Amino acid sequence: MNRTLDKEWPRIGMSAVVTGLMAACVSAAALAAAAKLEGKSALQPINATSHWLNGDAAARVELPTARHTLVGFGTHVLSAIFWAAPFEAWLALNPPRTPEALLRDAAAMAGIAAVVDYGATPKRFTPGWELALSKGSMLAAYLAFTLGLAGGALASARMREERRSLALWR
């Protein structure tokens, strides 16, 4: 194991939560907007994410329900944190020097997530968006996920800097 990463795991874990939450919220907003543009309920893509528990019919649920919306959104958030963890580990080992590099790295992570989500994951455990949205809308959601990862990483880094500066004043 890399000694640098050994010391960084607590920071990476906290950063993954912040980054994952932002990526989940940004991509969920994109999913809702895409669904509305396609003439569907804004909740259908998130409800569809609960298909691992509720079956493919979850994608047709238009209203908020605990069984579909809470399970779907919870699954979406946990998935985003899951993908944010290797992204934050990568950033700990390879800090980006420019905003463009950060965006490039976020796009690479979102691309890996998309390939794994829809190329290597059994159908029952995919995000389920394919049950409710067009491929173009799914692409838009992964692009939003890219922006959420990058924005989350920036927010996480800023929070660390503020904590460090506060510690200096004590």
CORGI-V26473 format. One record per backbone hydrogen bond with DSSP energy under -1.0 kcal/mol. NH is the residue of the N-H (numbers start at 1). CO is the residue of the C=O. Records with the same first field share a line. If there is no record, write none. Layout:
# CORGI-V26473
NH: CO ; CO
This chain:
# CORGI-V26473
6: 2
7: 3
9: 5
12: 8
13: 9
14: 10
15: 11
16: 12
17: 13
18: 14
19: 15
20: 16
21: 17
22: 18
23: 19
24: 20
25: 21
26: 22
27: 23
28: 24
29: 25
30: 26
31: 27
32: 28
33: 29
34: 30
35: 31
36: 32
37: 33
38: 34
39: 36
40: 35
44: 41
47: 43
48: 44
49: 45
50: 47
51: 48
53: 50
54: 50
55: 51
58: 55
59: 56
60: 57
61: 58
69: 65
70: 65
71: 66
72: 68
73: 69
74: 70
75: 71
76: 72
77: 73
78: 74
79: 75
80: 76
81: 77
82: 78
83: 79
84: 80
85: 81
87: 83
88: 84
89: 85
90: 86
91: 87
92: 88
93: 89
94: 90
102: 98
103: 99
104: 100
105: 101
106: 102
107: 103
108: 104
109: 105
110: 106
111: 107
112: 108
113: 109
114: 110
115: 111
116: 112
117: 113
118: 114
119: 115
120: 116
121: 116
125: 122
126: 123
131: 128
132: 129
133: 129
138: 134
139: 135
140: 136
141: 137
142: 138
143: 139
144: 140
145: 141
146: 142
147: 143
148: 144
149: 145
150: 146
151: 147
152: 148
153: 149
154: 150
155: 151
156: 152
157: 153
158: 154
159: 155
160: 156
161: 157
162: 158
163: 159
164: 160
165: 161
166: 162
167: 163
168: 164
170: 167
